[in-house]
Amino acid sequence: MTSVDEAAGATQAGRAAVLDELRAVRKTIVVTHEHPDGDALGSLIAMHQVLAALGHDNCMFIAESDLPLPYEYQFLPLDSVISDAPPDIDERTVIFLDCGNIERNPAAERLRPAEGWGHILNIDHHHDNTRFGGVNYVDPRASCTAEMIWDLAAELDVELSPAIASALYVGLITDTGCFMYENTSPRAHVMAAELIEAGIDVHAIYQRVYEGVPFGKLALLARGLANAERYDEGRLTASQLSAEDFAAAGAEESYSEGVIDHLRAVRGTAMAALARDRLGEAAEDDGPRLRKVSLRASDMRIDVSAIARAQGGGGHRAAAGFSTSLSWEELIVFLRAQLSEQLESLPATE
């Protein structure tokens, strides 16, 4: 059996095991990664509603540090959300969604039962998932984790209500870039068609997620573009946003979403990077403030997840990130070296 066959076999085995578990358990709690994006939230809410349709006693966990949600997701229903472990956590199966490794949500430690983690279901589409669950359903071929929840709902004979379909659609469009990213598959379009047939309001969802932009976000984008720099004949396009930039723009931390897409779109760019200060986290011993670094590949031969993993992060081949205390100058040296190493390892073109 080839490695590809082995991976496919492991995915199918994980899917079957998760389905067996979801049919058997009755008390669950669902959790996703910290700073949840559209796929994380859409998957979380859709799975909660699927479990409710199966008659499960389920609740959703989001750390209080991640609330309130960014403005574009505040229309999503968050009934049954908790930020602390329920008294009966020992009786519940913990279901991690869209979480490449358990460290991606440090607050989830609050869900650890007295006797240890016990049984964890790990449902995710990141190719570098660490398979930390007792049951792991990891499918890197899926466009998003929401696609996997859609598949599970069909297998469990759960009807796609407009509420479930809307949550899944948020996950689908945000992780595929409205069907423009390279992870968009024919199956993603089939899924979209079924969600539309289930009664979602496509235009309304688009408006809530992508329009109604606060002016502070526009002002922060202007600063991010003004700070952009190019290296190595333009192969690396990078920018930074300091705490001072956020303050001057009147911007919240989540307003930096989308800035990197403008950097990635610049002609000649192989990789784009955006480093932003983590607000509310002071520098240690007068050293550099902790920064969140987002990476995007424009050249699809580049694996930015490998670069992120070198700094303790992770993600997808074309979109990844990590946190670091490196200064801007040190970060640029690191990124240039990593990008150069990958480019040099590519086969020569005639």
C-alpha positions, 0 to 999 in steps of 0.5 A: 500500500502506498503512502497515499493509500495509507493516508486515505485509509487512515482518513476513512478509518477515522471517519468511521470511528468518529461516526461510531462515537457520535452515534454512541455518546450522549454528552459532549462538548465541542471546542476549537482553536484560540482566536477562532476564524470563520471555519472554526466558528462555523464548524463549532456552531454547525456541529453543536446543532448537529449533535442537538439534532441527534438528541445529545447534551452538548455545549460549546466552549470558547475562552472568554479571551476570545469573546466578544467575537470579531465584528464580522462573526457577531451575527452567529448564534452562540447559545450554549457557549461556556468559558469554563468546564461544566461540572460534569466534564468527566462524563463528556466526550471532548470534540476538537474541531479545526485544531491542528494541535492541542496547544492551539487552544491553551484555554482548553486545559480547563476541560481536562477531567480530573483523571486526564483527558480521557476520550478526545475526538479530533476532527480537522483538515490541517495536513500537519495535524498532530493526531492528538485525539483518541479518535482522529478524523483528519482529511487534508483533502477537505477544503475546510473543517466545515466540509467534514461536518457537512459530510458527517451530518449527511451520514448521520441523517441530520437534515440541513436546517437553514441554521446549520447550513448558514454556519457551514457556509461561513466556514466554507467561504472563509477558508476557500476565500469565496472559492478563490483559493487553491484548496477549492475543490469540485466537492466544495462547490457541491457543498455550496449548492446543497447549502443554498438549497437548504435555504441560506441567504448567500447575499446576507451572509456575504454582507455580514462577513465581508461588508459593514467594515469599521473605519478603523479597519480601513485605517489599519489597512492603510498603515499596513500597506504603508509599512510594506517592504519587499525583499529578494527581488520581490519574492518576499513581501512583508509588513508589520503592524505595531501596537502604536499603529492599532492605537492610531487607527482606532483598530481592534486586534481582529481588524488586521485580518485581510491585510496579508491578502493585499501583500500576497497579491503583489506581482512577483511575490512568492510569499507574503508575511504580516507581523502584528503586535499582540495587543495587551501583552507587554514585552518581557524584560524590555525585550520585543513584544510578542508578535503574531506572524501570518504567512501566505504562499503565492507560489503554490510550490512553497510550503509556509506551514513548514516555515511556521512549524520551525517557529512552533506554529503551523497551518496549511501549505498556503496559509500558516502562522506562528507567534514569536518574540523575534525583532522585525529585523530578526524575523526578516532574516529568518523568513528570507533564509527559509524562503530561499531554502525552499526555492533552492530545493525546487527542481530546475525549470527548463 
